[in-house]
Amino acid sequence: MIRSLPLAAALGALSLSACAVIPDAPVVTGVPLPEGTPVALMQPVQVGDAVVTPREVVEDSRCPINARCVWAGRLIVRTRIDGAGWRDTAEITLGETFGTHGYVIALSSGEPGTVAGQETPPEAYRFTYELR
């Protein structure tokens, strides 16, 4: 039992070293697409110096394109934003902005629009983000 203690301490130190954050690089996995590219869920896109990844559609209550509505509804996307040595997650609403670490990011489009009587599958969505 005494011999396994130094081994456990060494393994613990090695596992912690694998979690190091490089301060000059965005904390992101995958190759981000160029800014202005519509992206699917879980697909990173470069927005300024940050990397933005739509993670989940939280709400899509937009008025269907084949209906008349009293309220336009809204599209909210849980979004991860990675910068040099930091990561933030926010629920960003279509047409609104979110500010973090000196960046102001907007979800400028979300396609497809909704159609009455049809549910949009998550893999069909494409999102465009921009720096404001």
Salt bridges, closest charged atoms under 4 A:
GLU56 OE1 - ARG78 NH1 2.30
GLU59 OE2 - ARG74 NE 3.00
ASP60 OD1 - ARG62 NE 2.75
ASP82 OD2 - ARG80 NE 3.09
ASP82 OD1 - ARG87 NE 2.66
GLU91 OE2 - ARG78 NH2 2.50
GLU130 OE2 - ARG132 NE 2.77
